[in-house]
Structures are given as C-alpha cells and as structure tokens.
Amino acid sequence: MIAASAGVKVMIATRPVDFRKGADGLAALVREQLGHDPFSGTIFVFRSKRADRLKILAWDGSGLLLLWKRLEQNAFRWPPISDGVMRLSA
C-alpha cells in the first residue's frame, strides 16, 4: 500500500505504455514525453494496451517504487478519455 500524503498529485497516462519498461524506462518516459520530474513526489500511473494491468511509479524520498497490478476481468472499468483527459471520481 502507498500512503499518499494530502495534496499529492496523481497523473494517469491516457495512452498505453510498453509493459516491458521498468522503473528507469518509465522515469525516462515521465521526463521526456510527459515533461514532469519523476522524483517530484507525484504518483504516475500507466496502463497496458489491453487495460488489464497497470504500473505505478512513485518516489518515496529514498528511491523509486514500481508497483505492478493485474486487474481482474470486469473488476475495474476505466473512465472514458475525452480530449486526452481522464476524469476520475472518488
């Protein structure tokens, strides 16, 4: 479990990523393609092409955390993406 502090930003990549990428590859993607600092404390969420798996990249102050999760069939429905933006509710 990641205990996120109040006010932490969570960014979700709306396009699928290559799931062969590890922490360094995803950090490079955050820096080069998203234009953000992967060591800023923001939590970055990436999904697979089939949207059945996700990877979470976060900096905890001492190192990068990379979590991998398989989403069971019909257990999670991704919200629609409109103009490149995904809106999440609680």
N, C-alpha and C positions, 0 to 999 in steps of 0.2 A: 504494500500500500504506500502511495505517495501522500504525505501530509502537506498539502499546498497551503501556504500562508494566505491570509486575506489579501486580496488585491493582485494576486499572481495572474499573469496573462496566460491564456491557453490558446495556441494557434493550431488550427487544423488545416493541413494541406488538402485542398479540394481535388487535386489530381492524384491518381495512384502513383506510388513510387516502386522502384525495383527493390523487392524484399531481400535481395542478396546483400544490400548495403548494411554495414554495421554502424556503430556509433560514429566513427570517423567520417564515413561516407555521408551519413545523414547530417552531421555537423557541417560538412562542406556544402551540402545542398542548402541548408539553412542560410549559410553565409553568402553563397554565390547566387542562388536563384531567388531566395526569399528576401535577401538583403537585411537579415537580422543577425544578432550576435547569439550563437548557441550557448554562450556562457553567461547570459544575462539573467537567468532565473526563470525565463519564460519556458513553459512546457509546450513542446511541439509534438503533434500527433500526425502520424502518417498511416495511410491505409493501402492495402494491396489492391491489385487490379480487380479481383472478384469481390472486394469489400468484405471478405470473410476473416481477415486478420488485420491487426494494427500494431504499430510500433510507436512507443512513446519515448521521446528523448528529453531529458531534463538534466540540469546542472544542479548538484546539491551542495556546492561550495568546496568540495574536495575532489570531484570527478564527475564525468558524465554517466548518467544512468540510462540504460536502454532496456525497456520492458517490451516484451512480445506477448500478444494475446490473440488467441483464436476465438472468433465469435461464432457461437453455435447457430445452426440454421434457425432463422426466424426469431432469434433471441434479441436482436438489435436491428432497428431499421434506421438507416442513415437518412437524415433530413434532406430535402431537395436542395440543389445548388442553383442559385439564381444570380446571374451576372458575376460568377466567380465567388459568391459569398454563401456560406452555410450558416444558417441561424439555428442555434441550439436553445432549448429551454431547460429548466431545472429538471 
